[in-house]
């Protein structure tokens, strides 16, 4: 879990799904990383899908428990995604410092015998 202190309040920065499941299981105390946020950006709520600062700092801001009711959860279909990692292999030759090409070629020829 990651929590941040901002504007005199505590906010959950990371671990929403874990918090939701833990709270439903009756667990209300867990270890967490604590961050002192000086700006909304440091709080991690600067993207357009987060609540506005005016909503976050009002008398009764949204809480994790507000989203534990199935009728309040927005659901939608999104296409399945697959993570793909591509690795490119390349081959090249380098000149060995201090040796002439003939010395280097002879060295390999001698080793092969």
C-alpha positions in Angstrom: 0.0 0.0 0.0 1.1 3.5 -0.7 -0.5 6.5 1.2 0.2 10.2 0.8 -0.4 13.1 3.2 -1.7 16.1 1.3 -3.7 19.2 2.3 -4.0 17.9 5.9 -5.5 14.6 4.7 -4.4 11.1 4.0 -5.0 9.5 0.6 -4.5 6.1 -0.8 -2.0 6.4 -3.7 -1.6 2.7 -4.6 -3.4 -0.4 -3.5 -7.0 0.3 -4.1 -7.9 -3.3 -5.0 -6.0 -4.6 -2.0 -7.6 -2.1 0.3 -11.0 -3.0 -1.0 -10.5 -6.7 -0.5 -8.8 -6.3 2.9 -11.7 -4.0 4.1 -14.3 -6.6 3.0 -12.3 -9.2 4.9 -12.4 -7.0 8.0 -8.7 -6.0 7.9 -8.2 -2.3 8.6 -4.5 -2.0 9.5 -1.7 -2.9 7.1 1.9 -1.8 6.5 2.2 1.1 4.0 4.7 3.4 2.4 4.0 7.0 3.5 4.6 10.0 1.2 4.4 13.6 2.1 2.9 15.2 -1.1 3.4 18.9 -1.7 1.4 19.0 -4.9 -1.6 17.3 -6.5 0.9 15.8 -9.0 3.0 14.2 -6.2 -0.3 12.9 -4.7 -0.7 11.0 -7.9 -4.1 12.5 -8.7 -3.2 14.8 -11.6 -4.5 12.6 -14.4 -7.9 13.4 -15.9 -9.6 10.3 -14.6 -9.1 11.3 -10.9 -11.4 13.5 -8.9 -10.7 17.2 -9.0 -8.8 18.8 -6.1 -12.0 20.6 -5.0 -13.7 17.2 -4.6 -10.7 15.6 -2.8 -10.5 18.4 -0.2 -14.2 18.9 0.5 -15.8 18.0 3.8 -16.7 14.5 2.8 -14.3 13.3 0.0 -14.9 9.9 -1.7 -13.6 7.0 0.3 -12.6 3.4 -0.7 -15.7 2.1 1.2 -17.9 4.2 -1.2 -17.0 1.9 -4.0 -17.6 -1.4 -2.2 -21.2 -1.5 -3.2 -21.8 -3.3 -6.5 -24.5 -0.8 -7.7 -22.0 2.0 -7.5 -19.3 0.3 -9.6 -19.0 1.3 -13.2 -18.3 -1.7 -15.4 -17.3 -1.8 -19.1 -15.8 -4.2 -21.6 -12.3 -3.6 -22.8 -10.4 -5.7 -25.3 -8.0 -8.3 -24.0 -4.4 -7.2 -24.1 -1.2 -9.2 -24.3 2.2 -8.0 -23.3 4.7 -8.6 -26.0 8.5 -8.3 -25.5 10.5 -8.2 -28.7 14.2 -8.9 -28.6 16.4 -8.2 -31.5 19.7 -10.0 -32.0 22.5 -8.6 -34.0 26.0 -9.9 -34.8 29.1 -7.8 -35.4 32.8 -8.1 -35.4 35.2 -5.9 -33.4 38.9 -5.3 -33.8 41.0 -6.5 -30.9 43.3 -3.7 -29.8 47.0 -4.4 -30.0 46.9 -7.2 -32.5 47.1 -7.1 -36.3 44.3 -8.8 -38.2 46.8 -11.5 -39.4 47.9 -12.2 -35.8 44.3 -12.4 -34.6 43.2 -14.7 -37.6 46.2 -17.0 -37.0 45.3 -17.2 -33.3 41.8 -18.6 -34.1 43.2 -20.9 -36.8 45.7 -22.4 -34.3 43.0 -22.9 -31.7 40.8 -24.8 -34.1 43.5 -27.4 -34.8 
